[in-house]
Every structure is written in C-alpha cells, then in structure tokens.
Amino acid sequence: MATYLDRIVAAHRVAAAADNRSVERLRTAASLLPPTRAFSSALAGTPGLGVIAEVKRASPSKGVLLADLDPAAVATAYAGGGATCLSVLTDADWFSGSVQDLQAARAAVTIPVLRKDFTVCEADVCDARIMGADAVLLIAAALDDAELSAFHTLAVDVGLDALVEIHDETELERALAVGATLIGVNQRDLSTFEVDTDRAVRMAPQMPEGVVRVAESGVRGVPDATRLADAGYHAVLVGESLVTAGDPAASVAALRAIGA
C-alpha cells in the first residue's frame, strides 16, 4: 500500500520526467543570481533557540489550516516575533502552496527563507535558487544515495544551504556521508503522518559537533520546544501551531525566549 510520501514523491517524479528544460541553463541562471541570505549561519548564530516559522496553507493530514492566508502578512508577523528564518511550502497539490507564496513572503522580510517542497531532480534545486529561496529541503527518505549527494553538491554550488531531513540513524549516516552540516530530524513519520515526539530527542546526541541541528514537526508550543532545546537543537521548524495561532508574532516570541 502506497504511503503519503510514496504518492507525493511519485507525483513529483512524474512531473520531473516531463520537464524538458536544460539543467545546465538552469544552473547557469542560478549561479548568476545575487548572494542568498545565510540560512544555516543565521540558525547557528542566533541566541537562544532559533525558530524557522512556516508559511503553510494546508497539509494532507489536517486539510486547510488558514483560509485566505496572506503569505506576506504571515511572514511579517513571524519576523516581528523574532523568527530566525522562514519556511514556505511551494507544493501545490498536497499543501496548496506556490512559488508565489515564497516570493511574497521573502519580499516582505529580511530573514532567510527555505523552500519547503519535495526535491526529486536537479531542476528542483536550481528552481529553488531562481525563485528566490535561500535554502532547499532534501528529504533523505525520498532520495537514493546518488541523488542525495548530487543534489547536495548542486545546492552548495549555486549558493543554497541544504537542509537534509532525516528520520533515523541510517538516514543520519547517509546525510553525513554527503557532507551535510544542516540536518533536520522530522518527528513526523512521512509514511503514516503520525508524530513521534521522542524521535528528535533520541537523534540529537548522535549528531557530531559542527552540525546545525533542527527539530521538525510536532512542536505544539513552549514545553515541546524547551525539551528539544535541552536535547541540543539549534532551532525548531514550526508550522501548524503558528499558522493557527491567534497571535503568531507572540507565539514566535515565546519560542524565541527559550534559552535566551
């Protein structure tokens, strides 16, 4: 039986196979752009717990999170609360996101922005840079070793930071093998979409010094984030609880106060 991740990645691979654009031309275009905002450095250098606040319209498991979401307004509120970085969903079919959401959010703030999507080909990496992202997401569970290595190298070559997302010890080894220094532990099982709140705590001490550590998914508020900060994470990536908060700026500020 196909999982959520299987179906999403399969759809993205079908789209990638139909894309006839020249990767070399995309790579050249990406390489000629002005420098990005330093995503990983922002997380490593921030006092206290860093917050990657996510602009997220919907999810496969929860449906619509915020009707008529204004990405610029949400981004501005996050930045006002002290968010270290943004994450913006650009997947249309499963998360109702768009390239336009990312561009509107990034234009409204000065902090770095991650393109949150399912990267399955070199064109996806180049597109992230061309659309204005400062970092790209590479999900280890969705890529084989050759793809993970090639996409990570390409991201660095075109000036992007690469957040390599893992779920377990095997995927951590794969991330480290390609030279990843920005690693996210997703507490949500992408096969079932259920959250395991112990996963990130278990994985944190296994990451070597020099790795910027991010805990993703299932962070519902200050108690969850405090536990992750105590485990050694530099930052948390938070989406649903911030998007649905009555005062997203205050919610971000409360998270940023942890350890400050």
GIHU-V391419 format. One record per pair of residues at least 24 apart in sequence whose ideal C-beta (glycine too) atoms are under 7 Angstrom apart, sorted by the first residue. I is the first residue (numbers start at 1). J is the second residue. D is the distance in Angstrom with one decimal. If there is no record, write none. Layout:
((I & J & D) (I & J & D))
This chain:
((3 & 191 & 3.9) (4 & 60 & 5.6) (4 & 190 & 6.2) (4 & 191 & 6.8) (4 & 193 & 5.6) (5 & 141 & 6.4) (5 & 142 & 6.5) (5 & 190 & 4.0) (5 & 191 & 5.9) (8 & 94 & 5.4) (8 & 118 & 5.7) (9 & 118 & 5.7) (9 & 120 & 6.3) (9 & 142 & 4.7) (11 & 93 & 6.4) (12 & 118 & 4.7) (12 & 120 & 4.7) (13 & 120 & 5.2) (16 & 120 & 5.3) (16 & 121 & 4.1) (16 & 123 & 6.7) (19 & 123 & 5.6) (21 & 123 & 6.1) (23 & 122 & 4.8) (23 & 123 & 5.8) (23 & 126 & 6.9) (26 & 123 & 5.7) (26 & 126 & 3.7) (26 & 130 & 6.9) (27 & 126 & 5.6) (27 & 158 & 6.4) (29 & 130 & 5.9) (30 & 126 & 4.6) (30 & 129 & 3.9) (30 & 130 & 5.5) (30 & 158 & 4.1) (31 & 158 & 5.5) (33 & 129 & 6.3) (35 & 159 & 6.4) (36 & 134 & 4.1) (36 & 159 & 5.2) (36 & 160 & 6.4) (37 & 111 & 6.9) (37 & 112 & 3.9) (37 & 134 & 4.6) (38 & 112 & 6.4) (39 & 85 & 5.8) (39 & 112 & 4.0) (39 & 114 & 6.5) (39 & 134 & 4.7) (39 & 135 & 3.9) (39 & 161 & 4.1) (40 & 161 & 4.5) (40 & 181 & 6.9) (40 & 182 & 4.5) (40 & 212 & 5.2) (42 & 84 & 5.4) (42 & 85 & 5.7) (42 & 111 & 6.9) (42 & 112 & 5.4) (43 & 84 & 5.9) (43 & 85 & 6.6) (43 & 212 & 5.2) (43 & 214 & 7.0) (43 & 234 & 5.1) (43 & 235 & 4.6) (44 & 212 & 5.0) (44 & 234 & 6.1) (46 & 84 & 4.8) (47 & 260 & 5.5) (48 & 256 & 6.1) (48 & 257 & 6.8) (48 & 258 & 5.9) (48 & 259 & 4.2) (48 & 260 & 3.3) (49 & 225 & 6.2) (49 & 229 & 4.5) (49 & 235 & 6.6) (49 & 236 & 6.5) (49 & 255 & 6.4) (49 & 256 & 6.7) (49 & 258 & 4.3) (49 & 259 & 5.2) (50 & 84 & 3.9) (50 & 234 & 5.5) (50 & 235 & 3.3) (51 & 83 & 5.0) (51 & 84 & 5.5) (51 & 235 & 6.4) (51 & 236 & 6.2) (51 & 238 & 6.4) (51 & 252 & 5.6) (51 & 255 & 4.9) (51 & 256 & 5.5) (52 & 84 & 6.6) (52 & 85 & 4.6) (52 & 86 & 6.9) (52 & 87 & 5.1) (52 & 114 & 6.6) (52 & 214 & 6.7) (52 & 235 & 5.7) (52 & 237 & 4.1) (53 & 78 & 3.8) (53 & 83 & 4.1) (53 & 86 & 5.9) (53 & 238 & 6.2) (53 & 242 & 5.4) (53 & 252 & 5.6) (54 & 87 & 4.2) (54 & 116 & 6.8) (54 & 237 & 6.3) (54 & 238 & 6.4) (54 & 239 & 3.4) (54 & 242 & 6.8) (55 & 86 & 6.4) (55 & 88 & 4.5) (55 & 89 & 6.8) (55 & 101 & 6.1) (55 & 105 & 5.1) (56 & 89 & 5.1) (56 & 95 & 6.6) (56 & 239 & 4.3) (56 & 240 & 6.7) (56 & 243 & 5.3) (57 & 89 & 6.8) (57 & 95 & 6.6) (57 & 96 & 4.1) (57 & 97 & 6.1) (58 & 95 & 5.6) (58 & 96 & 4.2) (59 & 95 & 6.2) (59 & 240 & 6.9) (60 & 94 & 5.3) (60 & 193 & 6.7) (61 & 193 & 4.4) (62 & 240 & 6.5) (65 & 240 & 5.9) (65 & 243 & 4.8) (65 & 244 & 5.8) (66 & 243 & 5.1) (66 & 244 & 6.5) (71 & 101 & 4.4) (71 & 104 & 4.5) (71 & 105 & 4.3) (72 & 104 & 4.7) (72 & 105 & 6.2) (72 & 107 & 7.0) (72 & 108 & 4.0) (74 & 248 & 6.7) (75 & 105 & 3.9) (75 & 108 & 4.7) (75 & 109 & 5.0) (76 & 108 & 5.0) (76 & 109 & 6.5) (77 & 248 & 4.6) (77 & 249 & 4.6) (78 & 248 & 6.1) (78 & 252 & 5.5) (79 & 109 & 4.3) (79 & 111 & 5.7) (80 & 249 & 4.5) (81 & 248 & 6.6) (81 & 249 & 3.7) (81 & 250 & 6.4) (81 & 251 & 6.9) (81 & 252 & 3.1) (81 & 253 & 4.3) (81 & 256 & 6.9) (82 & 252 & 5.9) (82 & 253 & 5.5) (82 & 256 & 4.2) (83 & 111 & 6.3) (83 & 252 & 5.1) (84 & 111 & 6.6) (84 & 235 & 6.3) (85 & 111 & 5.5) (85 & 112 & 4.7) (85 & 113 & 6.8) (85 & 114 & 6.4) (86 & 111 & 6.1) (86 & 113 & 4.6) (86 & 114 & 6.9) (87 & 114 & 4.4) (87 & 116 & 4.7) (87 & 237 & 5.8) (88 & 113 & 6.0) (88 & 115 & 6.7) (88 & 116 & 6.1) (89 & 116 & 4.8) (90 & 115 & 5.7) (90 & 116 & 6.8) (90 & 117 & 4.7) (91 & 117 & 5.0) (91 & 118 & 6.3) (99 & 131 & 5.0) (102 & 131 & 5.9) (102 & 132 & 6.5) (102 & 133 & 6.3) (103 & 131 & 6.4) (103 & 132 & 5.5) (106 & 132 & 5.2) (114 & 163 & 6.1) (118 & 142 & 6.1) (119 & 151 & 6.1) (122 & 150 & 6.9) (122 & 151 & 6.8) (122 & 154 & 5.7) (125 & 151 & 5.3) (125 & 154 & 4.9) (125 & 155 & 5.3) (125 & 158 & 7.0) (126 & 158 & 6.4) (128 & 160 & 6.3) (129 & 158 & 4.8) (129 & 159 & 6.5) (129 & 160 & 5.5) (133 & 160 & 6.9) (134 & 160 & 6.9) (134 & 161 & 6.6) (135 & 160 & 5.8) (135 & 161 & 4.1) (135 & 162 & 6.8) (135 & 163 & 5.6) (136 & 160 & 5.1) (136 & 162 & 5.6) (137 & 163 & 5.3) (137 & 165 & 6.1) (138 & 162 & 5.4) (138 & 164 & 4.9) (138 & 165 & 6.8) (139 & 165 & 4.7) (140 & 164 & 6.1) (140 & 165 & 6.3) (140 & 166 & 5.1) (140 & 171 & 4.1) (140 & 174 & 5.5) (140 & 175 & 5.9) (141 & 167 & 6.2) (141 & 171 & 6.6) (141 & 190 & 6.1) (145 & 174 & 6.3) (148 & 174 & 6.3) (148 & 178 & 5.4) (149 & 178 & 4.5) (152 & 178 & 4.7) (152 & 179 & 6.7) (152 & 180 & 6.4) (163 & 214 & 6.6) (165 & 216 & 6.8) (167 & 199 & 6.9) (169 & 206 & 6.4) (172 & 203 & 6.5) (172 & 206 & 6.1) (172 & 207 & 6.9) (181 & 210 & 6.2) (181 & 211 & 5.6) (181 & 212 & 6.4) (182 & 212 & 4.8) (183 & 207 & 6.2) (183 & 211 & 5.4) (183 & 213 & 6.3) (183 & 214 & 6.9) (184 & 214 & 4.0) (184 & 216 & 4.8) (184 & 237 & 6.5) (185 & 215 & 5.7) (185 & 216 & 6.5) (186 & 216 & 4.5) (186 & 217 & 5.2) (187 & 215 & 6.7) (187 & 216 & 6.6) (187 & 217 & 4.7) (187 & 218 & 4.2) (188 & 217 & 3.8) (188 & 218 & 6.1) (197 & 224 & 6.9) (200 & 228 & 5.9) (200 & 231 & 6.7) (200 & 233 & 7.0) (201 & 227 & 6.7) (201 & 231 & 4.6) (204 & 231 & 4.2) (204 & 232 & 4.4) (204 & 233 & 6.2) (205 & 232 & 6.7) (222 & 254 & 5.4) (222 & 255 & 6.6) (222 & 258 & 6.7) (225 & 255 & 5.1) (225 & 258 & 5.6) (226 & 258 & 5.4) (229 & 258 & 5.1) (229 & 259 & 5.1))
